Each structure stands twice: as structure tokens, then as C-alpha cells.
Amino acid sequence: MRTDATGPEARTVAAAVDALEVPDLRTRVDRIAVVESLLSPKGPRYIARAELPLRAAALLASGS
């Protein structure tokens, strides 16, 4: 929202945001990664520098 929005404009935007229906999105996360982003004129390139499994996901996968 613009910083110079009037009160009515701000209320209109707030009402529109309140009316949004956001679906319940869920995904399983089984690891975390430290990723390096290299920017170039050809576009970004991402390199995973370290990855670690999450303990709960590892336990579920092993059946423990």
C-alpha cells in the first residue's frame, strides 16, 4: 500500500485483504540447505553448500 494512502483507501485495501481466501498449503520438509546464489547476466545460479536432514523426517523414514 502506498505510504500516502488516504484513510478510505487504506480501509478498502484492508477489506480486500481480509476477504482473501488462502488455501491450506502443506508440504513435508525433510531437510534444510544452505544455498549460495550466484547472479550473472545469464540469470541466477543456485548451489547447495550444505544439506542436513531434519531429525523428525529421518525418524519417520526409518520407522522409529
N, C-alpha and C positions, 0 to 999 in steps of 0.2 A: 504494500500500500504506500502511496506517496506520503512523504512526511508533511506535506502541506494540505492533506485532505481535510475537507470540512467535516463537521460532526455528522451531518446526514450521510455523506459519502462513506465515512468510516462505519456507520451503523449498517448501511447497505451491504458493504463488503463483509462485515461480521455476520450478518444474517445469511448471506450466501454461503459462507464457510460453515456455519452451523448446520445448514441444510444438506451439506455434502454427505453422502453415504459411502463410507470407505469399507471395502470388503475385508473380512478377517483373513489376512495373509499369514501363512505359516510356512516355515521351511526348516528342515533339520540342518543344524550346524554341527559338523563333526571335527572341524579343525580351525585353527586361526593361522594367519600367514602375515609375515612382514613383507610388503611388496614395494619394490623400487619403481618409480615412474620416470621413464626417460622421455623427454619431449624433444621432438625434432620437426623440421618442416614436413616430413612424411607422415607425421602423426605420432601419438604416444605409443610407447612400448612398455610393457609391464613385466618385471622379473621378480619371481618369488625368491626372496633371500633366505627365508626360514619358514618352516611349517611345523606346527605341533598339533597332534590330535588332542581333542578335548577328552578329559578323563571319563565323563559320563557316556560319551559316544563310544569310546573304546570298550567300556564295560558292557554296554548294550550289544556291541558287535560280538563280544566274546561269550555272551550269555551269562555272565557273572552277576 
